[in-house]
Amino acid sequence: MELKLDTEKFDEIQGVFIKEFIQTIHVKLVEAGLEGATLENTVANLSYSLASILDDTSNIESNGIKANPFLTFRTDDDELIHCGENSYTYEYVTDNMKEMYE
């Protein structure tokens, strides 16, 4: 697999990824019985929190071992697309939440 810097493609794929991410959280919380404002607030809180972990904006460390994620996406051509820096999936949460709940 080849690691390829492609910020435009990364941005496009990242948007698709976080939308699915948020929809999955929503579905699982509906299955757990949440609804209304509680559902919406919990989806938002979980989505932002998990996006922070993916985007490496959280300090992840245990027993002196640091975990610094670097998000890439595999294409059909077996390329790993990256943006040259940490992902920014959190930027997609607000728009996707508006779309889902309006």
C-alpha positions as CSV (number, residue, x, y, z in Angstrom):
1,M,0.0,0.0,0.0
2,E,1.2,3.5,-0.9
3,L,0.7,6.4,1.5
4,K,-0.6,9.3,-0.6
5,L,-1.0,12.9,0.4
6,D,-4.3,14.1,-1.1
7,T,-6.1,16.7,1.1
8,E,-9.0,17.2,-1.3
9,K,-9.8,13.4,-1.5
10,F,-9.2,13.1,2.3
11,D,-11.6,15.9,3.0
12,E,-14.3,14.2,0.9
13,I,-13.9,10.8,2.4
14,Q,-13.6,12.2,5.9
15,G,-17.0,13.8,5.4
16,V,-18.6,10.5,4.4
17,F,-16.9,8.7,7.3
18,I,-18.1,11.0,10.0
19,K,-21.6,11.1,8.7
20,E,-21.8,7.3,8.9
21,F,-20.1,7.5,12.3
22,I,-22.8,9.8,13.7
23,Q,-25.7,7.8,12.1
24,T,-24.4,4.6,13.7
25,I,-24.3,6.3,17.1
26,H,-27.8,7.6,16.6
27,V,-29.2,4.1,15.6
28,K,-27.6,2.4,18.6
29,L,-28.9,5.0,21.0
30,V,-32.4,4.7,19.5
31,E,-32.2,0.9,19.9
32,A,-31.3,1.6,23.6
33,G,-34.5,3.6,24.0
34,L,-33.3,7.2,23.8
35,E,-35.4,9.8,22.1
36,G,-36.0,13.5,21.7
37,A,-33.6,16.0,23.2
38,T,-31.8,13.3,25.2
39,L,-31.1,11.4,22.1
40,E,-29.9,14.4,20.2
41,N,-27.6,15.7,23.0
42,T,-26.1,12.3,23.6
43,V,-25.4,11.7,19.9
44,A,-23.7,15.1,19.8
45,N,-21.7,14.6,22.9
46,L,-20.5,11.1,21.9
47,S,-19.8,12.2,18.4
48,Y,-17.6,15.2,19.5
49,S,-15.8,13.1,22.1
50,L,-15.0,10.2,19.8
51,A,-14.0,12.6,17.0
52,S,-11.6,14.2,19.4
53,I,-10.0,10.9,20.0
54,L,-9.8,10.2,16.3
55,D,-8.4,13.7,15.6
56,D,-5.7,13.2,18.2
57,T,-6.9,16.2,20.2
58,S,-7.2,14.1,23.4
59,N,-4.2,13.2,25.4
60,I,-4.3,9.4,25.2
61,E,-1.8,7.8,27.5
62,S,-1.7,4.7,29.7
63,N,1.2,3.4,31.7
64,G,3.6,5.8,30.0
65,I,2.5,4.7,26.5
66,K,1.0,7.4,24.3
67,A,-1.5,6.7,21.5
68,N,-1.5,9.3,18.8
69,P,-3.9,8.3,16.0
70,F,-3.3,9.3,12.4
71,L,-6.4,8.8,10.3
72,T,-6.0,7.5,6.7
73,F,-8.5,6.0,4.3
74,R,-7.9,3.1,2.0
75,T,-9.0,3.5,-1.6
76,D,-10.0,0.9,-4.2
77,D,-6.5,1.3,-5.6
78,D,-4.9,0.2,-2.3
79,E,-3.7,3.7,-1.5
80,L,-3.8,5.1,1.9
81,I,-5.0,8.7,1.6
82,H,-4.0,11.2,4.3
83,C,-4.0,15.0,4.7
84,G,-0.5,15.5,6.0
85,E,-1.7,16.3,9.5
86,N,-4.2,15.2,12.1
87,S,-7.7,14.6,10.9
88,Y,-10.4,17.1,11.7
89,T,-13.6,15.0,11.8
90,Y,-15.0,17.1,14.6
91,E,-15.6,19.9,12.0
92,Y,-18.2,17.8,10.4
93,V,-20.2,17.0,13.5
94,T,-22.2,20.2,13.7
95,D,-23.4,20.2,10.1
96,N,-24.3,16.5,10.2
97,M,-26.2,16.9,13.4
98,K,-28.2,19.8,11.9
99,E,-29.0,17.7,8.9
100,M,-30.0,14.7,11.0
101,Y,-32.2,16.5,13.5
102,E,-33.8,19.4,11.5
